[in-house]
């Protein structure tokens, strides 16, 4: 595997680290492909949770613009190809995985880096971290799902304000606004994020995955249709070994031993 991505196997969960710290973990094609491969490998190996973070002093500064510099090309780049080949599949992959994907934002998350974090299921950020929709600084629009996630998480006014001004949003304010799950002290970020990953990996993974999918469908589904989706998901959960174990452990007043099935 490319050294632009580091993977730590922790048994039933995996820690994946963006590893171009000298470039604030900005994406080049090699890192794009390596990250997709790492996510798929963790999923296919049976991981029950994934923790995504960055090496060095930042989480991810988005696209490495050195790879998309018009002055070094024969003509203007077709950025739709970059979105369709790399960023859109990455967002779809994370959202489609039936396991929790946690993001630990250890420093600046800018451009596609900020929106990569928002594509994850739970985001914890170091108190010193900032989220920056930096696209307007270079004449672009928020991609990597940013134009979809921002208004749904923050409302239209705040989404437009962040996107049009590229104003940095500190981690605590991001928490207060509901953009992320939690802001924590810098020196506690990875300890708390790893504990959360382990907690979710030892939980009823089938139910957690269905919970993720149900919540995601709600944004574009009518209440009536959503009630049917819930009914189907409850049928699946009710037939699972984890549900039987959960009920037994509750009645027997003991800790459950979920197997994720």
N, C-alpha and C positions, 0 to 999 in steps of 0.2 A: 504493500500500500504506500501511496505517496506520503512523504513526511510533512506535507501541508496539513495533514489531519492526524491527530493522535487518538487512539482508542484504548480505553482501560476497561477490561472485562471484569465486572464485579459479581460474577455468578448470574444472578437473575436480573441484573441491570447493567447498562453500559454507560460509561462517561466518554463523550466525544468532544475533543478540543480543536478548535480552529487554530492552526499553528503557522501563521506568518507574522509573528510579532513585530518584526522590523517594518512591516507594512500595515500595522494596526489590523492584521488579519483580514485585509481587503481581499476580495475574490479575484483570482485569475482562473483560467479554464481548468487548470490542474486541480485546484482546490474545490471548484464546483463539482467535478466528477468524483473526486475522492470523498467528499462529504455525502453525496448521494449513495455511493457504494457503501460507506460506513453505516449509514442509516439503514439501508436495506439488509446489510449483513447482520446488524444487531437484531433487527426485526425477525429475520429468517432463522437466526440461531436460538430464538425463543426468549429473548430479553423481554422482561415484563415492565420495564420503564427505561427511558433514555434521558440522560442529562447532557445538555449542550452548553459549552462555555468557550472562552477564548484564552489564548496564551498571552502573557505579558500584561501591558497596562491598558489594553482596550479589548472590547468584545469583538467588534467588526466595524470597519469604516466603509462597508459597502463594496462597490465595484472598484477594482484597481484601474483608475482612469488611464494609466500608462498603456493599458491594453486596448483602449478605445479612443486614442488620441487622433482626431481627424487630420492633424498636420503631418502625421506619419503614415497616412493612407492615401490611396489613389483617389478616393472620394469620400463623402460622408458615410459613416458606418450605418448599417441597418440595425438599429438597436432592438427592433422587434424580434430579430433572430436570437439575440442574447436573452431576451425575456422568455421567449418560447422554448429555447433549448435548455436554459439553466434555471432561471429564477422561478418560473411558473411550475415546472416539474418538482422543484424542491418544496415549494409551498404545498402543492397537491400531495406530495409524499408524506409530509409531516401531518397534514390534516387527515389523511386517510389511514394512518397507522392506528390500529386498535389497541394501543398502549399509551400511557401518558408520556408526553415529551416535555421535559422541564428545561427552561433556559435560565442560566445564571449569568447575568450581564455584569461583567467584572470591571467595566470601564465604559468608554464612549461606545455608543451604538448609533451609527450614522447611516443615512440612506438605506440601501438594501439591508444593511446590518440591523438597523432598528426594526425594519419590517420582518426580517427573518425571526427576530425575537418574538414579535407579536403573533407570528404564525404558530408558535408553540403553545402548549396548553396552559402552562403556568410559568410566569416570569418572576424571578427574584432578581433584584439589582442591588449592587453595592451602593451605599449612600453617596459616594462620589461619582457614580455613573450618570451619564446624560443621554437622552434620546434626541436625535436630531434628524428631522426630515430635510436633509440637505439638498434634495433634488433641485429646488428652485435656484440654488446658487450656480448651477450649471445649465439652467434652462430645460430641466426635465420634469416629469411628473412622478409622484410616489408610486413606484412599482413594488414587486415582491408582495403583492396583496395589500399594500399600504392604503390605496384609495378605497379599498373594501373594509379593512379592519378599523381604520381611524374613525370614520363617522359612526360605525356601529359601537365602538367602545367609548367614544368621547362626545358624539353628537356633531352635527355639521359645523357649528360655529368654531369649536375648538379644533376640529380636523382641518378646516380651511386656514385658520390662523397659524397652526404649526406648519402646514404644507407651504403656504404662501410666503411666510417670513423666514423659515428655516431656524426659528428661535430654539435654542437648546432647552429641553425640558428636564430638570433635575429629577433624580430617582424618587425622592420623597413626594414631589408634586405629581409625578406620574402615578404613584400609588394613590394619592389623595383624589386624583381625577378618575381613577378606575382603569387606567391604561394597563397596569401591571398588577400582579398579585401582592407583592410585598417589597419594600426597601429595607435592607438590613445593613448593619455596620460592616464596613469593608472587611475587617478581619474575621467576620463571622459568616461571610457569604457562602464559601464553599462548604463549610461545616454544615450549615443549615440546608443548603441545596442537596448535598449528598444524603443527609438524613431523610429529606423529603423523598428523594428518588428511591431509597431503600424502603421507606414506609409504603410507597405506592407499589413497588415491585413485590412486596410481600402481601399485598391486598388482594381482593377478588378481581383479578385482572379482566376477566370477561365482562363483568359488570361495569368496571371503570371504563373499558373501551367503548361499551355501548352508551354509557353516560356521555362520554366525549362526543360520540357521533350524534346522539339525540340533541344535545345542546347546539352543535354546529348546524344541524338541519333547521333548527327553529328560526334562524334569521331569514329564511326564505320560504317558510312553510306556514300555511294557515293553521289556526288553532285546531280545527276539526281534523286536518291531516296529521297534525302533530300528535293528537290523542291516539290516533291509530298507530303511529310510529312507536309511541310509548307502549301501547298494548303488545305489539309484536316483540319489542325489546324485553318486556316483562315476561313474556312466554319463554323466551330464550333463557333469561336469567333464572326463572323458576325451575327450569329443567337442568340447571347446572349443578355440578358437585360443590361449587363454592357456596351456593345458596343453602344447600343441605347442611354444609359444614357451619355456615354462619348461624343458622337457626339452632343446630345442635349445641354449638359452643355457647350461645346466648342462654339456652335453657339449662345447660350444665354449668353455667357460670365459670367458664374457662376461656383462655385466649384462643381465637380461631387459628386454624392452620390451613390457610387458603392455598390452593394449587394453581389458581389462574385458569380454571376450566369448569 
